[in-house]
Amino acid sequence: GEAVYTHGRSFALADVTTYPSTVERSTLDYIVSLEWALPHDTRLNIQGFQRIYDGGADGIAFANDGVGASVFVSTKLTPTLEPQLLWIRNFHDGGQMVRPRLNWTVAPNLTLAFGVDIFSGPRDTFFGRYTDRDRVYTEARWDF
């Protein structure tokens, strides 16, 4: 687990006609995690997290307060193919992201990845603002 306290960070307000358009809040973020190494090069990671705004999150645009969780699972299908699945959800606001991904080890030091990010939730939430903006991506990683 880990925790981070931030003092006096500025956050944009949802009402853009307000002056000033930001508000200072201290935050406490914490996360707890468990990970298991399973047979056949399979990994399972489960995390719980929360952000707390000192003074509350009322009026903050896209506040991501509240309790959430994530689940990550990956396995080696072959020595060169590794599918992964990541699911992140904020239970306070109902926003979430699902990320299926496939890693392909082309050479000992070169990996190509192909994935999709699928967002959902109310439009005024951290993930929900991207509801109509799901994305497909690719990544190249060269280790040296």
N, C-alpha and C positions, 0 to 999 in steps of 0.2 A: 504494500500500500504506500501511498504518498499523499501529501497535502501541500497546498500552496496558499499563502495569504498575501493578497495584494492590497496595498493601501493607496487610496485616492485616485484610482483609475477613472478616466472619463468615458462615459457611454452616451451615444446619440439617443435623443428622445424621439418617441414615435410622432409627437406633434411638432412638425417642422416650423410652425409659426411661433413657437415658444422661444423667448430669448432669455438666457442663452440656450442654444439648441443641444447642449450636453449637460450631464449631471455627473458629479463625482460620487463614486461608491467604492468602498472597500469590499473585497470578495474573499471568500474562502472556498477553494476547490479541493475536493478530496476524491480519491479513487482507491478501491480495494479490488484485488484480482487473484484469481486462482488459475493455474495452468497445469494441464496433464499431458504427458507424453504417452501416447497410446501405441498399440502394435501397428506395424506396417508404416512407420514414419508418419503417423497421424498425430496432430496437435489439436488440443481443445483449450481455449482460453475464455474465461467468463469474467466480466468486470462489472462492478457497480460504481456509480459516480454521482456526485452532487455538487452544484454551485449554490452558494448562499450569498446574497447581496446584503451588506449591512445597510439598513434603511429601506430594504425592500426593492423589488424590481418594477414596481408600478411606474408606467410611463416610459420605460426603456424600450427602444425599438429592438426587436428580435432578442429579447432577454432569453437566455438559455439556463434559467434557474430550474431547480427541482431535481428529483431523483431520476436517474437513467441507468441503462444497462447496455452491455455489448456482449456479443458472442462471436468468436472467431474459430473457425475450424479449417484445417488444411490436411492434405494427405498426399502421398506420392503414389500416383497410379503406375508410373514407370520411373526409371531413373531420370528421365528428362521431362516428365509432365507432372505438375503439381496444381490441382484445382484448390481454390480457397473460397470461403464464404465469410463475409463480415456483415453483421446486423447490429445497428446502433439505434436505440430508442430512448426518447425522453418521455417518461411516464406522466410528467406534469403537464406538458402541452400536446402530447400525442404525435410529435414529429418523429420521423425515422428515416434511416437510410439503409438500403440493402446493397451490398457490393459483391457480386460473383466475379471471380477472376481466375485466369489460367496462366500459370508461369511455365515457360518452355525454356529449358536449359539447352541452348544451341551448341555451346562449347563450354569447357570447364570454367571459363571466366566471363561468359556472355549469356545473359538471360533476357528473353523477351516476354513481356506480359501483355495480356489482353483482358479488358474488363469493362464492366458497366456499373454506373452508380444510379440507383433508382431511389428518388426522394418522394416522401409523402408527408402529409400532415396539414393542419390549418395554415393558411398563407401568412399569418403573422408570427410564425414560429421559425426557429433556427433552420430546420430542415425543410419545413413546409414552403418557405419562400422560393424554393427551387422545384416545387412540384411539377411544373411544366417544363423543366430544364434538365431532365435526366441526361446523362452523358455516357458516351462510349469513349474509351481511351486505350492507348497502347503505351508501353514503356520499354525502353532498352536500358539494361544495366550491365556495365562492364567493370569487373573487379580487377584491380591490379595491385 
